[in-house]
Amino acid sequence: MGLPAQVRDTLEFYIRPAQDPHQLVMTALLHVACWIADSLGKGLACEYQSWTLTDDILEQAGLSSTVIETTAVQTSVELAEVQKMYRF
């Protein structure tokens, strides 16, 4: 049976979304999400510094660098609130 093609392709190419032959938005979005997690020190150790944000990746994701920077800052603020609430 296996995974649907879109899920399989997203997982196959999320580290290098430009190599995705279908240029799926989800592939680039997952890459960007991993970049944000890594930039906040919350990424997976085995993927440490695997993430870059290029104009091509942002275009594929349909996002601007301003949106990404704003999202990263807001995520950091929200993470600090959660950590404070649960005393991590």
N, C-alpha and C positions, 0 to 999 in steps of 0.2 A: 504494500500500500504506500508507505512513505509519506513524506511531507509534501504539501502543495508546492508547485514550482516557485511561486513568489517567495515563500518562506525559505525554501532551500537556497534560492539564489541570494536572498538577503544575507543569510548566515554564511554562505560561501564567500561573499565579496565584501562584507562590512568593514574589514580592515583596510581594504584597497577598493573603495567604491568606484573609482574611475575604471577599473577593470571589469566591472559588471557589464556584460554585453547588452543587457536590457536597460541599463542606466536607471534602475528602480529608485524612486524617491526614498522608499523605506531603507534601502541599503545605505544611502547617505545619511538619513536621519539616525539610524542606529550608530553609525560612525560618530556623528556629532554628539549624540548622547554619551557615548563612551569617552569622547574627548572631554566633555563637561565633568563626568565622574572622575576621570583621571586628574583633571586640573584642580579638583577639590580634594584630591588625595584619597578618593574612594573607589578608584578603579581596581580591576583585578591585577594582582602582582605579576602574573604571567604576561599581561598585556601592557605593562608599564611603559609609557612613552611610545606606544604604537600609533598614536593619533596625531594627525596634522589637520589643520583647517586651511584648505586652499580655496581659491575662487571657484575652481571646478566643482569641488565637493559642496560648497555652499550653494552653487547654482543648481546642482543635481538635487539637493535637499529642498530647494525653493526658499532659502533663508538668506538673510544678510548677516554680516559680521556684527552689526549693531544688535540684532535680535539675539544672536548667540551670546554676546557679552552681557546683555541685560538678563538673559535666562540664567547664565552662570552666576551672576551676582545674586539674583533672586533665589536661586537654588541654595546658594551658600547661606543666605539669611534664614531661609526656611529650615535648612539642616541644623543650623545653630539653635533655632527655636525648639526643634524636636529633641535635640541632644540635651538642651536645658530642661525640657519638660520631663524627659525620661532619665535624666542624669547619667548620660553615657560618658 
